[in-house]
Structures are given as C-alpha cells and as structure tokens.
Amino acid sequence: MKTVFTADKNSYGSEFYEICDSLEELKRAIIDHCYHMFEDEDSERVYSDDIFKKACAEGLYVPFVVDLHPDEEIVFNEYDGKSWFKIEKIDKSVLSRTRPIEE
C-alpha cells in the first residue's frame, strides 16, 4: 500500500484534481487552489494552517488520506465545478482504504 492524500471539492469553481504524497503537500495544494479561485493572482499569498482549516471548515474541501494498493488508481469526476475522487479497481479482491482527515 502507498499512502496518498487528496480531497473532494464541494464548491462551485474550478475542479480540484490533486494527489499528494504528504499532508503538507495537500494543504499547500488546497491553499493554492483557494487563491486561484478567490484571490487576485497578483496578491501576496500567505500559507498557513488557518487558511487550510477555514477552507475545510466551510465545506469547500474535504481532505482524505488514502492507503492505495499499487494495482489501483485514483480517478476524478466533476460536475459544475465540484469534483470528487474514487478508487479505480483493477483487481476486485484488493481493498484500498479511504478515510477523512480530521483537523
């Protein structure tokens, strides 16, 4: 199993299709995505756990940790700017685990 991090995006705007190797990488990807959607591109970007927690608390993003089997992959779906992931099963007997990240 390989542990990766990703998120569902529950708000309108551009889709979120990130698969990260660490929680810190996922936090930065979510913050970057928030800035891209809601802020002026020329504004100074500030990175903090507070911004990440606010984005998750407001329901914009739901972060997950995934213990992914090497024979499986994560694929994303989207509708109207909202996006979510699922695990694409290659071998139906393999069981990858997904759990929300509690902050």
Protein Blocks (a to p, Z undefined) as FASTA:
>chain_A
ZZddddddfbecdddfbdcfbfklmmmmmmmmmmmmmmcfkbccdddfklmmmmmmnoma
ccddddddfkbccddddeehiacdddddfblmbccddddddZZ
